[in-house]
Structure formats: C-alpha cells, structure tokens
Amino acid sequence: MLNGVGSVGKSSAARVLLGLLDRPFLHVAMDDFIGMLPPWAHDHPDGLRFLPEVRGGHPSIAIRSGPIMARAMRGMRHAVAAMAGQGNDLIVDDVMLDVADAREYRTLLAGCDARLVGLFAPLAVPEARERARDGRAIGLPRWQYDRMHRGMQYDLELDTADLTPEQVAKSIRDRLAL
C-alpha cells in the first residue's frame, strides 16, 4: 500500500513496479474508486468536494468527504481485502489522511503479507510536479502535507524528491523483497 500526498509519485511508482515484479500484481488506485462516483456527487456535500483556499499565501485545495465518499472509500478497503483474499497480489495507491484508514487496512488484511509504504518529499517537490501536469488543480499537496503521515507506522519510508519513478519502484521491490 502506497501512501503519500498528491503528486508525490505513488501512481508512477506503482505503474513501474508492475513491470519489475516476477509475479503478477494488480494496481488498485484510489482515483479509480473516486471515478466510480456519480457525476452529481462531485462537488456535493454528500460526495466529494475540493474547496480552493489559500494557505501561507499559496493556493491550497481542501478535501471534504461526505457519506457517499466515505462509503466508497470503506468499500475500496474491503474490495482490496476481498481481492487479496482470493490470492491476488496488489499494489494499492491510496491517500490515507487518517491513521484509522491504515488501521482498517491492517485489520482487513490481517491474514495477508500487507506492507504500508510512506512516500515523502519536501512540499516544493509535489507542488512542482502538480504544476507540471496538465489539467491538475493546484493545491492538493499543500492541504494534505501536514495531515498525511501523522500517526502512521510504515514498513518502509522513501523520500521521492530526488528519485525517478523507476528508482522508487526498484527500492520498494528490493527493500520489501518482492
């Protein structure tokens, strides 16, 4: 399970990792579950809202999840457990802002070899990556940054600031003996 702020490199590392491993892994991405929400649930209090604000003079986007989004994310964690329970090896690309989400994964995956990987970088790095991506709203890493890793206990921590996605993926593969 890869956890980190937006644009820290989770999805890029996951895609590279799929090609480096000797056995088949499936990539489960939080963004795919967000994409399952009905169109009206985006920017709706019951669904998922991205609220622009300013933090320290810089653009920031606050995330507000309503009951529909909360159920979808609980469903994602249970779907991950169901997939793993059927013998699938998974790379989970998630944004866990609350240690309770990580605890739920650990509980649901108690019978599996589950590892939590924290991806870190100085705030300027994901913000620069965010600006370089087309169609990306600016401000998610800034809002997530102070919330992301509080109370988390990782099996592996990597600073992605000076690493390519290939280097991150190889580090994960090698250090977790995948």
C-alpha positions as CSV (number, residue, x, y, z in Angstrom):
1,M,0.0,0.0,0.0
2,L,1.5,3.3,-1.1
3,N,0.5,6.4,0.8
4,G,1.5,10.0,0.2
5,V,0.3,13.4,-0.8
6,G,-0.9,14.1,-4.3
7,S,1.9,14.2,-6.9
8,V,4.5,12.6,-4.6
9,G,4.8,9.7,-7.1
10,K,2.5,6.9,-5.9
11,S,0.8,6.1,-9.3
12,S,4.0,6.5,-11.3
13,A,5.9,4.2,-9.0
14,A,3.0,1.7,-8.9
15,R,2.9,1.5,-12.8
16,V,6.7,0.9,-13.0
17,L,6.6,-1.6,-10.1
18,L,4.1,-3.7,-12.1
19,G,6.7,-4.3,-14.8
20,L,9.5,-5.1,-12.4
21,L,8.0,-7.9,-10.4
22,D,8.4,-11.6,-11.2
23,R,4.8,-12.4,-10.4
24,P,1.6,-10.6,-11.4
25,F,0.4,-7.8,-9.2
26,L,-2.7,-5.7,-9.8
27,H,-2.7,-1.9,-9.3
28,V,-5.7,-0.7,-7.3
29,A,-5.9,3.1,-7.4
30,M,-8.0,5.4,-5.2
31,D,-8.6,7.6,-8.2
32,D,-10.4,4.7,-9.9
33,F,-12.8,4.5,-7.0
34,I,-13.3,8.3,-7.0
35,G,-14.1,7.9,-10.7
36,M,-17.0,5.5,-9.8
37,L,-18.9,8.2,-8.0
38,P,-21.9,9.5,-9.9
39,P,-21.2,12.9,-11.6
40,W,-23.5,14.8,-9.3
41,A,-21.6,13.5,-6.2
42,H,-18.5,15.5,-7.3
43,D,-18.6,18.9,-5.6
44,H,-21.6,17.9,-3.5
45,P,-21.6,17.8,0.3
46,D,-22.7,14.1,0.3
47,G,-19.9,13.1,-2.1
48,L,-16.5,14.7,-2.6
49,R,-15.7,18.4,-2.6
50,F,-12.4,20.1,-3.5
51,L,-12.5,23.6,-1.9
52,P,-10.0,26.2,-3.0
53,E,-8.4,28.2,-0.3
54,V,-5.1,30.0,0.4
55,R,-2.5,28.6,2.9
56,G,0.5,30.7,3.7
57,G,-0.1,32.8,0.6
58,H,-0.2,29.8,-1.7
59,P,-3.2,28.0,-3.4
60,S,-4.5,25.0,-1.5
61,I,-7.4,22.7,-2.1
62,A,-9.2,21.3,1.0
63,I,-10.9,17.9,0.7
64,R,-14.3,17.4,2.2
65,S,-15.8,13.9,2.0
66,G,-19.5,13.3,2.6
67,P,-21.2,10.0,3.5
68,I,-21.2,8.7,-0.2
69,M,-17.4,9.2,-0.5
70,A,-16.8,7.7,3.0
71,R,-18.7,4.6,2.0
72,A,-16.9,4.4,-1.3
73,M,-13.5,4.5,0.5
74,R,-14.6,1.9,3.0
75,G,-15.7,-0.1,0.1
76,M,-12.3,0.3,-1.5
77,R,-10.6,-1.1,1.6
78,H,-13.0,-4.0,1.7
79,A,-12.5,-4.6,-2.0
80,V,-8.8,-4.7,-1.6
81,A,-9.2,-7.3,1.2
82,A,-11.5,-9.4,-1.0
83,M,-9.1,-9.2,-3.9
84,A,-6.1,-10.2,-1.6
85,G,-8.3,-12.9,0.0
86,Q,-8.6,-14.5,-3.5
87,G,-4.9,-14.8,-3.8
88,N,-4.2,-11.6,-5.8
89,D,-1.0,-9.7,-5.1
90,L,-1.8,-5.9,-5.1
91,I,-0.2,-2.6,-5.2
92,V,-2.6,-0.2,-3.6
93,D,-2.3,3.5,-4.4
94,D,-4.2,5.5,-1.7
95,V,-4.3,8.8,0.1
96,M,-4.8,8.0,3.7
97,L,-5.2,11.2,5.7
98,D,-6.3,9.4,8.8
99,V,-4.5,6.7,10.7
100,A,-7.8,4.9,11.1
101,D,-7.8,4.1,7.4
102,A,-4.4,2.4,7.8
103,R,-5.6,0.5,10.8
104,E,-8.7,-0.7,8.9
105,Y,-6.5,-1.9,6.1
106,R,-4.2,-3.7,8.6
107,T,-7.3,-5.3,10.3
108,L,-8.9,-6.4,7.0
109,L,-5.6,-7.7,5.6
110,A,-4.6,-9.5,8.9
111,G,-4.1,-12.8,7.1
112,C,-2.0,-11.3,4.3
113,D,1.5,-10.1,3.9
114,A,0.5,-6.4,3.8
115,R,3.1,-3.6,3.8
116,L,2.5,0.1,4.2
117,V,4.9,2.3,2.3
118,G,5.0,6.0,3.0
119,L,6.2,8.2,0.2
120,F,7.6,11.6,1.3
121,A,9.1,14.7,-0.4
122,P,9.6,18.3,0.7
123,L,6.4,20.2,-0.2
124,A,8.0,22.1,-3.0
125,V,8.6,18.8,-4.9
126,P,4.9,17.6,-5.2
127,E,3.8,21.2,-5.8
128,A,6.3,21.5,-8.8
129,R,5.1,18.1,-10.1
130,E,1.5,19.2,-9.7
131,R,2.1,22.4,-11.7
132,A,3.8,20.4,-14.5
133,R,0.8,18.1,-15.0
134,D,-1.9,19.1,-17.5
135,G,-5.4,19.6,-16.1
136,R,-4.4,19.3,-12.5
137,A,-6.0,21.6,-9.9
138,I,-3.3,23.3,-7.9
139,G,-3.2,23.0,-4.2
140,L,-3.8,19.3,-3.1
141,P,-0.3,18.6,-1.8
142,R,-0.3,21.8,0.3
143,W,-3.5,20.9,2.1
144,Q,-2.6,17.3,2.5
145,Y,1.0,17.8,3.6
146,D,0.6,18.4,7.3
147,R,-2.1,15.8,7.6
148,M,-0.8,12.9,5.6
149,H,1.7,11.0,7.7
150,R,0.6,11.9,11.3
151,G,0.5,8.8,13.4
152,M,1.3,6.4,10.5
153,Q,3.5,3.5,11.1
154,Y,5.2,2.5,7.9
155,D,7.0,-0.7,6.9
156,L,9.1,1.4,4.5
157,E,9.6,5.1,4.0
158,L,11.0,6.7,0.9
159,D,11.8,10.2,0.0
160,T,10.9,10.6,-3.7
161,A,12.4,14.1,-4.1
162,D,15.5,13.0,-6.0
163,L,14.3,9.7,-7.3
164,T,12.7,8.7,-10.6
165,P,9.6,6.5,-10.5
166,E,11.9,3.7,-11.6
167,Q,14.2,4.2,-8.6
168,V,11.3,4.4,-6.2
169,A,9.8,1.2,-7.7
170,K,13.2,-0.6,-7.5
171,S,13.6,0.5,-3.9
172,I,10.2,-0.8,-3.0
173,R,10.9,-4.1,-4.8
174,D,14.3,-4.6,-3.3
175,R,13.7,-3.4,0.3
176,L,10.4,-5.4,0.6
177,A,11.9,-8.4,-1.1
178,L,9.2,-8.6,-3.8
